[in-house]
Amino acid sequence: MVVGCGNIKPHLINLNTFNIMSKNLQKFGKKLKDLRIKKELSLREICRLTKYDPSNWSKIERGKMSPPSDAKTLQKWAEVLGINKSSELQEFVDQAIVAQGIIPQDILSKNDAVDYLPAFFRTLRSKKSTKEEIDKLIELIRKA
């Protein structure tokens, strides 16, 4: 698949990566719909309460569109959906951001975090990291 925009040179996206992103969108959409149904809110009601377009909300629930990345919008959604605990709110926002294929900004803004992401990614890919990389990752986790 080739993705491009205007005069920007198109980039090739691995079809497997596209499928993974699609699954993440569907996973977040299902969670969003489950939370709405749990609160016994119709699609129109939730959109009236959150001031969000029903067509776009429906597309997000079906995994056809990315959720917004704006933290204030996501916090409003969480509030209306009954997500009150700070840890649950952070998880909800993180799930929305991950569904978009983005690393959360608070992670990227931590000193040295970006330097250790390659070692973390290798670990997730089941590739062996060096002892030095593991030690640095452990130190970063301790500082967090």
C-alpha positions in Angstrom: 0.0 0.0 0.0 1.3 3.5 -0.9 0.4 6.4 1.2 1.1 10.0 0.1 -0.2 13.5 0.5 0.3 16.4 -2.0 3.9 16.9 -2.8 5.1 14.7 0.1 6.9 11.6 -1.2 4.8 8.5 -0.6 5.9 5.9 1.8 5.4 2.2 1.6 3.4 0.7 4.5 3.8 -2.9 5.1 0.4 -4.6 4.7 1.0 -6.5 8.0 1.5 -3.2 9.8 -1.7 -1.8 8.3 -3.6 -4.9 9.5 -2.2 -4.5 13.0 -3.2 -0.9 13.1 -6.7 -1.8 11.9 -7.0 -4.4 14.7 -6.0 -1.8 17.2 -8.6 0.6 15.9 -11.2 -2.2 16.1 -10.1 -3.1 19.6 -10.5 0.5 20.8 -13.8 0.8 18.9 -15.2 -2.2 20.7 -14.1 -0.9 24.1 -15.8 2.4 23.3 -19.0 0.8 22.2 -19.0 -1.6 25.3 -18.5 1.4 27.6 -21.4 3.3 25.9 -23.7 0.3 26.1 -22.8 -0.3 29.8 -23.9 3.2 30.5 -27.1 2.5 28.6 -26.6 5.4 26.2 -27.6 5.4 22.6 -25.3 6.6 19.9 -27.2 9.9 19.6 -27.3 10.4 23.4 -23.5 9.9 23.8 -22.8 12.3 20.9 -25.1 14.9 22.4 -23.4 14.6 25.8 -19.9 14.7 24.3 -20.7 17.2 21.5 -19.2 14.8 18.9 -20.5 13.9 15.5 -22.6 10.7 15.5 -21.3 9.5 12.1 -17.7 9.8 13.2 -18.4 8.2 16.6 -20.0 5.3 14.8 -16.9 5.0 12.5 -14.7 4.9 15.6 -16.8 2.2 17.3 -16.6 0.1 14.1 -12.8 0.6 13.8 -13.1 2.5 10.5 -11.7 5.8 11.9 -9.1 6.8 14.4 -10.2 8.2 17.7 -9.2 11.8 18.4 -5.8 12.4 19.9 -6.8 15.5 21.8 -6.6 14.7 25.5 -9.4 17.1 26.4 -11.8 15.4 24.1 -10.8 11.9 25.3 -11.1 13.1 28.9 -14.7 14.4 28.2 -15.5 11.0 26.6 -14.1 9.2 29.7 -16.1 11.4 32.0 -19.4 10.7 30.2 -18.6 7.0 29.9 -18.1 6.8 33.7 -14.3 6.4 33.8 -13.5 8.2 37.0 -10.2 6.7 38.3 -7.1 8.4 37.2 -5.4 5.1 36.2 -8.4 4.1 34.2 -8.5 7.5 32.5 -4.8 7.2 31.6 -5.4 3.7 30.2 -8.4 4.9 28.1 -6.3 7.8 26.6 -3.3 5.5 26.0 -5.5 3.0 24.2 -6.9 5.7 22.0 -3.4 6.9 21.2 -2.0 3.4 20.6 -5.0 2.7 18.2 -3.6 5.5 16.1 -0.2 3.9 16.1 1.4 6.7 18.2 3.7 6.5 21.2 2.1 8.6 24.0 3.7 12.1 24.3 4.4 11.8 28.0 6.6 8.8 27.2 8.4 10.5 24.4 9.0 13.6 26.6 10.8 11.7 29.3 14.6 12.3 29.3 16.4 9.5 27.6 13.2 7.5 27.0 13.6 7.7 23.2 17.2 6.3 23.5 15.9 3.2 25.2 12.9 2.5 22.9 14.9 0.5 20.4 16.0 -2.0 23.1 12.4 -2.2 24.3 11.2 -2.8 20.7 13.8 -5.6 20.2 12.6 -7.2 23.5 9.0 -7.1 22.2 10.2 -8.7 18.9 11.9 -11.5 20.9 15.3 -10.4 19.8 18.1 -10.5 22.3 19.2 -7.1 23.8 22.7 -6.5 25.0 23.4 -6.5 28.8 24.2 -2.8 28.5 20.8 -2.1 26.9 19.0 -4.1 29.5 20.8 -2.3 32.3 19.9 1.1 30.8 16.3 0.0 30.5 16.2 -1.1 34.1 17.7 2.2 35.2 15.1 4.1 33.2 12.2 2.1 34.8 13.6 2.7 38.2 13.7 6.5 37.6 10.1 6.5 36.3 
